[in-house]
Amino acid sequence: MIQTDLHNVEVINHKQFEDMRDLFEEDFAELVRSYLIDSQQRIEVIQAAQVANDNSEGFEAAHALKGASASLGAMQIITLADQLEAHCREQNISQQAELIKQLSIALQRVEQEINQRLSL
């Protein structure tokens, strides 16, 4: 498996994150909590789709994860979800266990950085 090099990809884009914080003001912490819960659930759906070789389900979950992550500027997740979408289009999700693992780790990094930024 080829591991995606995320060293040059920021965990969270500062400007995008702060723009959303300014937009949502006091509701931002709740938005972030919902994002983290939903993202974990989407990764679980992706994992199940990989086991079941369900490229359609994997694509839909990766696409939703990428869109939600874009709103907060979660750049590593966007990069990995985009790659997973491409693999699903090629009917290749069954061979993407390592990529899905990277996606899960990227979500952990995002959660850590968000917690630091919001002092949660």
C-alpha positions as CSV (number, residue, x, y, z in Angstrom):
1,M,0.0,0.0,0.0
2,I,1.2,3.5,-0.8
3,Q,0.9,5.7,2.2
4,T,-0.2,9.3,1.6
5,D,2.3,11.8,2.7
6,L,0.5,14.3,4.8
7,H,3.5,16.1,6.2
8,N,2.9,19.1,3.9
9,V,-0.8,19.1,4.4
10,E,-2.0,21.2,7.4
11,V,-4.4,19.5,9.8
12,I,-6.7,22.5,9.9
13,N,-6.6,25.6,7.7
14,H,-6.5,28.4,10.2
15,K,-8.4,30.9,8.1
16,Q,-11.2,28.6,7.2
17,F,-11.6,27.5,10.8
18,E,-11.6,31.0,12.2
19,D,-14.0,32.2,9.5
20,M,-16.5,29.5,10.6
21,R,-15.9,30.4,14.2
22,D,-16.7,34.0,13.4
23,L,-19.8,33.0,11.4
24,F,-21.3,30.7,14.0
25,E,-20.2,32.6,17.1
26,E,-21.6,31.0,20.3
27,D,-23.0,28.0,18.3
28,F,-19.5,27.1,17.0
29,A,-18.6,24.7,19.8
30,E,-21.9,22.7,19.1
31,L,-21.2,22.7,15.4
32,V,-17.7,21.3,16.1
33,R,-19.1,18.6,18.4
34,S,-21.6,17.6,15.8
35,Y,-18.9,17.5,13.1
36,L,-16.7,15.2,15.2
37,I,-19.5,12.8,16.1
38,D,-20.8,12.7,12.5
39,S,-17.3,12.3,11.1
40,Q,-16.6,9.3,13.3
41,Q,-19.8,7.7,12.2
42,R,-19.0,8.3,8.6
43,I,-15.6,6.7,9.1
44,E,-17.4,3.7,10.6
45,V,-19.6,3.5,7.6
46,I,-16.6,3.7,5.3
47,Q,-14.9,0.8,7.3
48,A,-18.0,-1.3,6.9
49,A,-18.2,-0.5,3.2
50,Q,-14.6,-1.5,2.8
51,V,-15.3,-4.9,4.4
52,A,-18.5,-5.4,2.3
53,N,-16.7,-4.1,-0.9
54,D,-19.6,-1.6,-1.2
55,N,-18.0,1.1,-3.3
56,S,-21.2,3.1,-3.6
57,E,-21.7,3.4,0.1
58,G,-18.0,4.1,0.6
59,F,-18.1,6.9,-2.0
60,E,-21.2,8.5,-0.4
61,A,-19.7,8.5,3.1
62,A,-16.3,9.8,1.8
63,H,-18.0,12.5,-0.1
64,A,-20.1,13.6,2.9
65,L,-17.0,13.5,5.1
66,K,-15.1,15.6,2.6
67,G,-17.8,18.2,2.4
68,A,-18.2,18.5,6.2
69,S,-14.5,18.7,6.6
70,A,-14.2,21.5,4.0
71,S,-16.4,23.7,6.1
72,L,-14.0,23.5,9.0
73,G,-10.8,23.5,6.9
74,A,-9.8,19.9,7.9
75,M,-7.3,19.6,5.1
76,Q,-5.8,16.2,5.8
77,I,-9.3,14.6,5.9
78,I,-10.3,16.4,2.7
79,T,-7.2,15.1,1.0
80,L,-7.7,11.5,2.1
81,A,-11.5,11.5,1.5
82,D,-10.8,12.8,-2.0
83,Q,-8.4,9.9,-2.6
84,L,-10.9,7.4,-1.2
85,E,-13.7,8.8,-3.5
86,A,-11.3,8.1,-6.5
87,H,-10.7,4.6,-5.4
88,C,-14.4,4.0,-5.0
89,R,-15.0,5.3,-8.5
90,E,-12.5,2.7,-9.7
91,Q,-14.4,0.0,-7.7
92,N,-11.4,-0.5,-5.5
93,I,-12.6,0.2,-1.9
94,S,-11.8,-3.4,-0.8
95,Q,-8.1,-2.7,-1.1
96,Q,-8.1,0.6,0.9
97,A,-7.8,-0.5,4.5
98,E,-4.6,1.5,4.9
99,L,-6.1,4.7,3.5
100,I,-9.2,4.3,5.7
101,K,-6.8,3.8,8.7
102,Q,-5.1,7.1,7.7
103,L,-8.5,8.8,7.5
104,S,-9.3,7.7,11.1
105,I,-5.9,8.9,12.3
106,A,-6.4,12.2,10.5
107,L,-9.8,12.6,12.4
108,Q,-8.0,12.1,15.7
109,R,-5.5,14.8,14.7
110,V,-8.3,17.2,13.8
111,E,-10.1,16.5,17.1
112,Q,-6.9,17.2,19.0
113,E,-6.2,20.4,17.2
114,I,-9.8,21.6,17.6
115,N,-9.7,20.8,21.3
116,Q,-6.5,22.9,21.6
117,R,-8.0,25.8,19.7
118,L,-11.2,25.8,21.7
119,S,-9.6,24.7,25.0
120,L,-12.1,21.8,25.4
